[in-house]
Amino acid sequence: MFSLESLTTLVQDWLNKTFPPTWALLIEFVIVGILAIALFAALGLVLVIMERKVAAWIQIRLGPNRVGPLGILQSTADTIKLIMKEGLTPDGADKFLFNLAPFIVMIVSMLILAPIGFAKGFHIWDINIGVLYVSAISSVSVIGILMAGWASNNKYSLLGAMRSGAQMVSYELSVGLSVLSIIVLTGSLNINDIVLSQQNGWWLFKAHIPAIISFVIFIIAITAETNRAPFDLSEAESELTAGFHTEYSGMKFALFFLSEYINIFIVCAIGATLFLGGWMPFHIGNWESFNHIMDYIPSFIWFFGKTFFMIFLIMWFRWTFPRLRVDQLLNLEWKYLLPISMVNLIVMTLVAIKGWHF
Amino acid sequence: MVEEIGKTAEGDLIINVGPQHPATHGVLHLIITLNGETIKKVEPHLGYIHRSIEKMCESLTYRQFIYTTSRMDYLSAHINNHACALTVEKGLGIEIPARAQVIRVLMDELTRIASHELWWGAMAMDLGAFTPFFHAFRERETINDIMEETCGARLTMNYMVPGGVMMDLHPNFQNRVKNFLTLYKRKIHEYDELVTGNIIFQNRMKGVGVLSKEAAISFGVTGPAARGSGVSCDVRKLYPYEIYNTLEFDEILETEGDSFARYMVRLREMNESIKIIEQLIDNIPEGDFQAKTKAVLKLPKGEFYQRVETARGELGVYIVSEGGTTPYRIKFRSPGFSNLSCLDHITRGGKIGDLIASMGTLDLVIPDIDR
């Protein structure tokens, strides 16, 4: 069976045989860096065209269909346009912070990529506190957004950044609690261990109703966390024109845009890992022959399939729901989601202690 | 410079919404004073699309001036033209052929539906849902095609002339309208499923931008915006013109006065318009589509006033004639201007999102406000 694990071990062994260990490590860093950036570029292009096609499908129209076959090169053309555009810095903006902000947001998205397992034995950094690392790093991106809003010297940007700050800080709690409820079951923060613990079934199905509740809460909270509609108050086109990135143009705008899509990918990947088994194929208990057939589908297809299914869900939300108002947004989190997820965590702990899950 | 963001004398944040802003649907300029997210004051500034239509009309003949009025409230061009034609006819004292009257009412009601469709899509877009816009345009396109076939234009139709309508109906008209009716009835439930029943939408609309009955009357609010507050003000019922007194339809009234009531009034009004069209579409009488009029129209000396119900409210046309071929003075009482005047009243104390929702349900068309 085709596996990426053999590929990575092959490269690792060859490098260690040919070069001294320091050089081998350095070369590995370079390879990983190039791969990460390439993945970023590819994901950005794919997700943007996917969003536009999904939107078109929901809105009974065709969507981009001129550049390349079925319009799949449209986002490439858009990127080229954005690179060519002048990156304007408004007079009166805090120039240093203004130019720094998009890079902070982007770097944060890049860093979160590290512990995600893309396929069996294929991840950048097998760190033992993987999930904790993700939630810690992801909270830094709010600083980039606040910085962008503040440094633009624009009232719309400031309002957008304020909203975004309140929103992301609030919804992180729900994300954290629903992630915790799976951690309670697995007893490990390591992403690889979490995936391996779903060998005989995904947690979404194994852990009864509490898992489903925390999955729903997780999806709602990550939609808010990534500032996507119906929680896109920080951009709120019809209220704040473009929110925190009103003043950005050219590639600096593109970095915000790109990091939004990368963030969606990452949170969906985390969700797929925790609830849908990451790269683990669909297994049912001890149906040996069924599990064997499922194993023939390569693990990276399982991973990307699940992730893109969740991305599709989030896009579906965006093109269906109207936007919440800012006070309703915070009410939803503090009055409903947070208490529910707290109770749910206790129930889940009980399930884990008593071993009631499959 | 950064330290100075939003510093005013009172420490409030003052924001210019518009003249170029996605939510104002035109060049309306609102100066809003904010305390955090809460609105303290909204001050509309007008005049960005003032084309002095009223003054222009003074140098145009009674046949010509009607065409400028299509550009006032471009979403109900037929109804504007209708109002002007009625005023001139009142002055001349001409009797309109029955066929022309029916055609006019049919066109008016189609326009009303098209206008409400566009409002519905734009309203949802203001609230952050993009998809309804495209669903609304699917039906609206059908109406525009009907208009294009008969009138030759899709937006500024200029179809109503003093004495009747400019030309006869296209042979396809009846079939096309019937197709539209079936399409509309098949699709209208999607409107409720996609937007009306949505919990987020209802939370955004209910109890927001409350306009009491008394306030609606004192601000001179008319049309669906006033009927959402329980003010009975449908000109088609109260001061019937053409054949409206022979038709079966209800005046839609809601009593809550909030944004959701105004929303429901418009949605239900579309069904009433459908009812009117169904009564007329098979009963278009044969005969002339235009009364015989002189080549040069001269109104007798005097003052003439006629009101009609546009998609947005009451449009009044006031003509002062000195007996010549051009009016001495024309004044339009446009619904948008009065409806806008209550915006400050209904949005104070709300959030920015409430301002957008309330403004959406007032259904403002800026060229109608400025003229």
Interface residues (C-beta under 8 A of the other chain):
Chain A: A55 I58 Q59 I60 R61 G92 A93 D94 W150 A151 N153 K155 Y156 L158 L159 R163 A229 P230 D232 A236 E237 S238 E239 L240 T241 W319 T320 F321 P322 R323 L324 R325 V326 D327 Q328
Chain B: M1 V2 I5 G6 L13 I15 H21 P22 A23 E37 A124 M125 D126 L127 G128 A129 F130 T131 F133 F134 H135 R138 L194 V195 N198 I200 F201 N203 R204 K351 I352 G353 D354 I356
